[in-house]
């Protein structure tokens, strides 16, 4: 897996992609989709509030095929509407271990924090 200049993840047909979400100072209530757009999870993510949570899928399809994974990062405010200090999610996306991985930190809203991750097959 490689990161393209446009922000897409470039993958090889048949490559396993692993998405791990780790919550810090908040419950891991992130909403994984029922399945990536390109097919089922090869290893579905465990239910919330397991921490960390990992889902895996196989990037399949011809060159140019895309697979989209939308994740909503749920942060729960306290009774005063405040979010816990330091609440965040660490996102780690890995494919072929000899290539790049990707990490980012998602912090509380507003607005609702959702991310769309796009994987494009660029080689077989």
C-alpha positions in Angstrom: 0.0 0.0 0.0 1.1 3.5 -0.9 -0.4 6.9 -0.3 -1.1 8.8 -3.5 -0.7 12.6 -3.7 -4.5 12.9 -3.9 -4.9 11.1 -0.6 -6.1 7.7 -1.9 -4.4 4.5 -0.8 -2.9 2.7 -3.7 -3.1 -1.1 -3.3 -2.2 -4.3 -5.1 -5.1 -6.6 -6.2 -5.4 -9.2 -3.4 -3.6 -7.1 -0.8 -5.0 -7.4 2.7 -5.7 -4.0 4.3 -5.8 -3.6 8.1 -7.5 -0.7 9.8 -6.9 -0.3 13.5 -8.6 2.3 15.7 -7.3 2.9 19.2 -9.2 5.2 21.5 -7.5 7.3 24.2 -9.3 9.0 27.1 -12.7 8.0 25.6 -14.6 4.7 24.9 -13.9 3.2 21.5 -17.4 3.8 20.0 -16.2 4.4 16.5 -18.7 3.1 13.9 -17.1 0.8 11.3 -19.3 0.1 8.2 -21.0 -3.2 8.0 -18.6 -4.0 5.2 -16.2 -2.1 2.9 -17.7 -1.0 -0.4 -15.8 -3.7 -2.3 -17.0 -6.7 -0.3 -17.1 -8.2 3.2 -14.5 -7.9 5.9 -12.1 -10.8 5.9 -11.8 -10.2 9.6 -14.7 -8.0 10.9 -13.9 -5.5 13.6 -15.0 -6.5 17.1 -18.0 -4.7 18.6 -17.6 -1.5 20.6 -16.2 -0.7 23.1 -13.3 -3.1 22.5 -10.1 -1.2 22.4 -8.2 -1.3 20.1 -10.5 -2.5 17.2 -9.2 -3.9 14.0 -11.0 -4.8 10.7 -9.3 -6.4 7.7 -10.4 -6.7 4.1 -8.9 -7.9 0.8 -8.5 -5.2 -1.9 -9.9 -7.0 -4.9 -10.9 -6.0 -8.4 -9.2 -4.9 -11.6 -6.8 -2.0 -11.9 -8.7 1.2 -11.2 -11.2 -0.5 -8.9 -12.0 1.4 -5.7 -13.0 0.3 -2.2 -14.3 2.8 0.3 -14.5 2.5 4.1 -16.4 5.2 6.0 -15.7 5.5 9.7 -17.6 7.7 12.1 -15.7 8.6 15.2 -18.1 8.9 18.1 -17.1 11.0 21.1 -19.5 11.1 24.0 -19.7 14.4 26.0 -20.2 14.4 29.7 -23.3 15.7 31.5 -22.0 19.3 30.9 -21.5 18.8 27.2 -17.7 18.7 27.5 -15.5 16.1 26.0 -12.8 14.5 28.1 -9.4 16.2 27.9 -7.1 14.3 25.5 -10.0 12.3 24.0 -8.8 11.0 20.6 -8.7 8.1 18.2 -5.5 6.9 16.6 -6.0 5.4 13.2 -3.5 3.1 11.6 -3.9 1.7 8.2 -1.5 -1.0 7.0 -1.3 -3.1 3.8 1.7 -4.9 2.4 4.3 -4.8 5.3 7.1 -3.9 3.0 5.4 -0.7 2.0 3.9 2.3 3.6 1.5 2.5 6.5 -0.6 5.5 7.4 -1.5 7.0 10.8 -3.6 9.9 11.9 -5.2 11.3 15.0 -8.9 12.2 15.2 -10.0 14.6 18.0 -13.5 15.5 19.3 -16.1 17.6 17.5 -17.7 19.9 16.6 -18.6 18.9 14.0 -19.2 15.2 13.9 -15.9 13.5 13.0 -16.2 11.1 10.1 -13.6 10.0 7.6 -13.8 8.3 4.2 -10.8 6.2 3.3 -10.5 5.3 -0.4 -8.4 2.4 -1.6 -7.6 2.2 -5.4 -6.2 -0.9 -7.0 -3.3 0.3 -9.2 -1.4 -3.0 -9.9 -1.8 -6.7 -9.9 
